[in-house]
Amino acid sequence: MFNFKKITASAVLITALLSSAVMTGCNEKTETTSSTQAADELAPTEAVTEAVQEGWPDIETFSAEPCGMSGRARSLQTINDEVIGYISIPETYVDYPVTQCGDNEGYMHTDLYGGYLDSGTIFMDYRDFFMPDESKQSNNLVLYGHNMLNGTKFASLHDYRQDDSLYGKSPIIEFSSNYVDNKYVIFAYFLTSGSYGDSAYGEEFAYWDMQNMNEKEFKEYVDTCRERSYISPDIDVEYGDQIITLQTCHMDEDNSRFIVIGRKLRDGEKPEDFIGKVSASDSSEDEEEEKDEEQQEEQEDSEEEAEE
């Protein structure tokens, strides 16, 4: 007489083993596919595959982000966990990941992979607060990028200074965190000194030290930018707005810098509200040339006095 219970138990055991073998094969295939994705494709990683752990995370130490990390950010984070955002400006060559580390030297000549690169990587000032909770971020985000002869990094920012028509076509800076896409409308750009003390470009303006400003400091910063700007668009900026300051080199001889400043779009505002509708015409080309000539004359006078 057949032992039905033994046969049933054996069948269940065989089924379980076969099922286990099939599941293991799928997991290995998934892991192989994930690990062989080319880094430069920046394809979104599979969170489920990467998150497989022995047991669940400790719920007491787990803190969910206010919103999910973007696919692009997840991909970049697999290359470098110091990537904090991404910047692009239409009609220019600015289209790069942005990093931040414990000082302002780490990415001066370092690429995203940690190797040497003369042009470095776009980076945010180490003193800026740029956490997922936007209410706790600095009210002035300062980003640095080299002015490369081949037009890469922040070199094409100079196109605003050299082409009057560019501002009308491209007044928007797209700067996203790892979690949220944000846009900023440019309201000023000009040449200034990158050193402490007065210069041919005017009184000291240490914009790199102005990340977390109170209301008085914020107003002074915006007023100074408007006074020195080569453009005068009708864009209001108030305390409580977040601004972004992009810096690149101009001339090594006088340590000058070209900076571009934008104000974050407010709720209800869209890029279409500004593209083709804001103009740099309030500040004429003649006025810009006069500013440059005055600055050049002041610089020459300073050099002559130094020689005497």
C-alpha positions as CSV (number, residue, x, y, z in Angstrom):
1,M,0.0,0.0,0.0
2,F,1.4,3.4,-1.0
3,N,2.3,5.9,1.7
4,F,0.4,8.9,0.4
5,K,1.8,11.3,3.0
6,K,5.5,10.4,2.1
7,I,4.8,10.9,-1.6
8,T,3.1,14.2,-1.0
9,A,6.0,15.4,1.2
10,S,8.6,14.4,-1.4
11,A,6.7,16.2,-4.1
12,V,6.5,19.4,-2.1
13,L,10.2,19.2,-1.3
14,I,11.1,18.7,-5.0
15,T,8.9,21.6,-6.0
16,A,10.5,23.9,-3.4
17,L,14.0,23.0,-4.6
18,L,13.1,23.7,-8.2
19,S,11.5,27.0,-7.3
20,S,14.6,28.0,-5.3
21,A,16.8,27.2,-8.2
22,V,14.7,29.3,-10.6
23,M,14.6,32.3,-8.2
24,T,18.4,32.2,-7.7
25,G,19.0,32.2,-11.4
26,C,16.8,35.3,-11.8
27,N,18.6,37.2,-9.0
28,E,22.0,36.4,-10.5
29,K,20.8,37.6,-13.9
30,T,19.4,40.8,-12.5
31,E,22.6,41.6,-10.6
32,T,24.8,40.9,-13.6
33,T,22.7,43.2,-15.8
34,S,22.9,46.0,-13.1
35,S,26.6,45.7,-12.6
36,T,27.5,45.8,-16.3
37,Q,25.6,49.0,-17.1
38,A,28.1,51.5,-18.6
39,A,28.8,54.3,-16.2
40,D,28.6,57.0,-18.9
41,E,25.1,55.9,-19.8
42,L,24.0,57.1,-16.4
43,A,21.1,54.7,-16.5
44,P,18.9,54.6,-13.4
45,T,19.9,51.9,-11.0
46,E,17.5,49.3,-9.8
47,A,16.8,50.2,-6.2
48,V,15.3,46.8,-5.3
49,T,18.5,45.0,-6.5
50,E,20.8,47.3,-4.6
51,A,18.8,47.3,-1.4
52,V,18.8,43.6,-0.8
53,Q,20.0,43.1,2.8
54,E,20.0,40.4,5.4
55,G,17.0,41.5,7.2
56,W,15.1,44.8,7.2
57,P,16.7,48.2,8.0
58,D,16.3,49.4,11.6
59,I,13.0,51.5,11.4
60,E,14.2,53.7,14.3
61,T,17.2,55.0,12.3
62,F,15.6,55.1,8.9
63,S,14.6,58.6,7.8
64,A,12.7,59.0,4.5
65,E,13.6,61.9,2.3
66,P,10.8,64.5,1.7
67,C,10.7,63.3,-1.9
68,G,12.3,60.6,-4.0
69,M,15.8,61.0,-5.5
70,S,15.6,61.4,-9.3
71,G,16.8,58.7,-11.6
72,R,19.7,60.9,-12.9
73,A,20.8,61.6,-9.3
74,R,20.7,57.9,-8.4
75,S,22.9,57.1,-11.4
76,L,25.4,59.9,-10.7
77,Q,25.5,58.8,-7.0
78,T,26.8,55.4,-8.1
79,I,29.8,57.2,-9.6
80,N,30.4,59.8,-6.9
81,D,28.4,60.2,-3.7
82,E,29.4,63.9,-3.5
83,V,27.2,64.8,-6.5
84,I,24.5,67.2,-5.1
85,G,22.8,68.4,-8.2
86,Y,22.9,69.2,-11.9
87,I,23.1,72.5,-13.8
88,S,22.3,73.3,-17.4
89,I,21.7,76.5,-19.3
90,P,19.9,76.4,-22.7
91,E,21.9,78.0,-25.6
92,T,25.2,77.4,-23.8
93,Y,27.5,74.5,-23.2
94,V,26.8,74.5,-19.5
95,D,25.4,71.0,-18.8
96,Y,27.1,69.3,-15.9
97,P,26.7,67.5,-12.6
98,V,27.5,69.6,-9.5
99,T,29.5,68.4,-6.6
100,Q,30.3,69.6,-3.0
101,C,33.0,68.5,-0.6
102,G,34.6,69.8,2.6
103,D,36.5,72.6,0.9
104,N,36.8,74.6,-2.3
105,E,39.9,72.9,-3.5
106,G,38.8,69.3,-3.9
107,Y,37.2,69.6,-7.4
108,M,39.4,72.4,-8.8
109,H,41.3,69.8,-10.9
110,T,39.5,66.6,-10.1
111,D,36.9,64.8,-12.3
112,L,33.8,63.1,-11.3
113,Y,35.6,59.8,-11.0
114,G,38.3,61.1,-8.7
115,G,41.0,61.4,-11.3
116,Y,43.0,64.4,-12.3
117,L,41.3,66.7,-14.8
118,D,42.6,70.2,-15.6
119,S,39.1,71.6,-16.0
120,G,37.9,70.0,-12.8
121,T,34.3,69.6,-11.9
122,I,31.5,72.2,-11.3
123,F,31.2,72.5,-7.5
124,M,29.2,74.4,-4.9
125,D,30.9,76.4,-2.1
126,Y,31.5,74.1,0.8
127,R,29.8,76.6,3.2
128,D,26.5,76.4,1.4
129,F,23.6,74.5,2.9
130,F,21.9,72.4,0.3
131,M,19.9,69.7,1.9
132,P,16.6,68.1,0.6
133,D,14.6,70.4,2.9
134,E,14.6,73.6,0.7
135,S,13.5,75.7,3.7
136,K,16.9,75.1,5.3
137,Q,19.0,75.8,2.2
138,S,21.3,78.8,1.9
139,N,19.6,81.9,0.3
140,N,22.6,82.3,-2.0
141,L,24.0,79.2,-3.7
142,V,27.5,79.9,-5.1
143,L,28.8,77.6,-7.9
144,Y,32.3,77.6,-9.4
145,G,33.5,76.5,-12.8
146,H,36.6,77.1,-14.9
147,N,36.8,79.3,-18.0
148,M,38.3,76.8,-20.4
149,L,39.6,77.8,-23.8
150,N,37.7,75.0,-25.5
151,G,34.4,76.4,-24.2
152,T,33.7,73.8,-21.6
153,K,32.7,74.1,-17.9
154,F,31.6,77.7,-17.3
155,A,33.4,79.3,-20.2
156,S,30.2,79.9,-22.2
157,L,28.9,82.1,-19.5
158,H,31.0,84.8,-21.1
159,D,28.6,84.6,-24.1
160,Y,26.1,86.7,-22.2
161,R,28.7,89.4,-22.0
162,Q,29.7,89.1,-25.6
163,D,26.3,88.5,-27.3
164,D,23.5,91.0,-26.3
165,S,20.9,88.7,-27.9
166,L,21.6,85.7,-25.8
167,Y,20.0,87.0,-22.6
168,G,16.6,87.4,-24.3
169,K,16.8,83.8,-25.7
170,S,18.2,82.2,-22.6
171,P,17.5,83.9,-19.3
172,I,16.9,80.7,-17.4
173,I,19.4,78.7,-15.3
174,E,18.2,75.1,-14.7
175,F,19.7,73.9,-11.4
176,S,18.3,70.7,-9.9
177,S,19.1,69.1,-6.6
178,N,19.1,65.3,-6.3
179,Y,15.4,65.5,-5.5
180,V,13.8,68.6,-7.1
181,D,14.1,70.4,-10.5
182,N,14.5,74.1,-10.0
183,K,14.9,77.1,-12.4
184,Y,16.3,80.6,-11.8
185,V,15.8,83.7,-13.9
186,I,19.0,85.7,-14.5
187,F,18.8,89.3,-13.3
188,A,22.4,90.4,-13.3
189,Y,25.9,89.6,-14.6
190,F,29.2,91.6,-14.6
191,L,32.9,91.5,-14.1
192,T,34.4,91.9,-10.6
193,S,37.5,91.1,-8.6
194,G,38.0,87.7,-7.1
195,S,40.2,89.2,-4.4
196,Y,39.5,91.0,-1.1
197,G,40.0,94.8,-1.2
198,D,39.0,97.5,-3.7
199,S,40.0,97.0,-7.3
200,A,39.6,98.5,-10.8
201,Y,36.2,96.9,-10.8
202,G,35.0,98.9,-7.8
203,E,34.8,98.5,-4.0
204,E,35.4,95.2,-2.4
205,F,32.6,92.7,-3.2
206,A,33.3,89.4,-1.6
207,Y,30.4,87.6,-3.1
208,W,32.0,84.2,-2.2
209,D,31.5,85.0,1.5
210,M,27.8,85.7,1.2
211,Q,25.9,82.5,1.3
212,N,23.7,82.8,4.4
213,M,22.6,86.4,4.6
214,N,20.2,88.2,6.8
215,E,17.7,90.6,5.3
216,K,20.0,93.6,5.4
217,E,22.9,91.7,3.8
218,F,20.6,90.2,1.2
219,K,19.3,93.6,0.1
220,E,22.9,95.0,-0.1
221,Y,24.0,92.0,-2.1
222,V,21.1,92.3,-4.6
223,D,21.6,96.1,-4.8
224,T,25.3,95.8,-5.5
225,C,24.6,93.2,-8.3
226,R,22.1,95.5,-9.9
227,E,24.4,98.5,-9.7
228,R,27.3,96.7,-11.4
229,S,25.2,94.6,-13.8
230,Y,25.5,95.0,-17.6
231,I,21.8,94.4,-17.8
232,S,18.8,95.9,-16.1
233,P,15.8,93.6,-16.6
234,D,12.5,94.3,-14.8
235,I,12.8,91.3,-12.4
236,D,12.1,91.9,-8.7
237,V,14.1,90.1,-6.0
238,E,13.1,90.1,-2.4
239,Y,14.4,88.7,0.8
240,G,13.0,85.2,1.1
241,D,13.9,84.5,-2.6
242,Q,16.7,82.1,-3.2
243,I,19.4,83.3,-5.5
244,I,22.2,81.5,-7.4
245,T,25.6,83.0,-8.2
246,L,27.7,81.4,-10.9
247,Q,31.4,82.3,-11.0
248,T,34.1,81.8,-13.6
249,C,37.5,83.3,-14.3
250,H,38.1,86.3,-16.6
251,M,41.8,87.4,-16.5
252,D,44.5,85.9,-14.4
253,E,46.5,89.1,-14.4
254,D,44.0,90.9,-12.1
255,N,42.3,87.9,-10.7
256,S,39.0,89.1,-12.2
257,R,35.8,87.0,-12.3
258,F,32.7,87.0,-14.4
259,I,29.6,86.2,-12.3
260,V,26.0,85.5,-13.3
261,I,23.2,85.9,-10.7
262,G,19.7,84.4,-10.9
263,R,16.6,84.4,-8.8
264,K,14.7,81.1,-8.2
265,L,11.3,81.0,-9.9
266,R,8.4,81.5,-7.5
267,D,5.3,79.4,-7.3
268,G,3.2,80.1,-10.3
269,E,6.1,81.4,-12.4
270,K,7.2,79.5,-15.5
271,P,10.3,79.9,-17.8
272,E,7.9,80.9,-20.6
273,D,7.1,84.0,-18.6
274,F,10.6,85.3,-19.2
275,I,12.0,83.6,-22.3
276,G,11.8,86.2,-25.1
277,K,10.1,88.6,-22.8
278,V,12.9,90.0,-20.7
279,S,15.5,92.2,-22.4
280,A,18.9,93.5,-21.6
281,S,18.2,96.7,-23.7
282,D,17.8,98.8,-20.6
283,S,21.6,98.7,-20.3
284,S,22.9,99.7,-23.7
285,E,26.1,98.4,-25.3
286,D,27.6,101.9,-25.1
287,E,27.0,101.9,-21.3
288,E,28.7,98.5,-21.0
289,E,31.7,99.8,-23.0
290,E,31.9,102.9,-20.8
291,K,32.0,100.7,-17.7
292,D,34.8,98.5,-19.2
293,E,36.8,101.6,-20.3
294,E,36.5,103.2,-16.8
295,Q,37.6,100.0,-15.1
296,Q,40.5,99.7,-17.5
297,E,41.6,103.3,-16.9
298,E,41.4,102.8,-13.1
299,Q,43.4,99.6,-13.4
300,E,46.1,101.4,-15.5
301,D,46.2,104.3,-13.0
302,S,46.7,101.8,-10.1
303,E,49.5,100.1,-12.0
304,E,51.3,103.4,-12.6
305,E,51.0,104.4,-9.0
306,A,52.5,101.1,-8.0
307,E,55.4,101.5,-10.3
308,E,56.1,105.0,-8.9
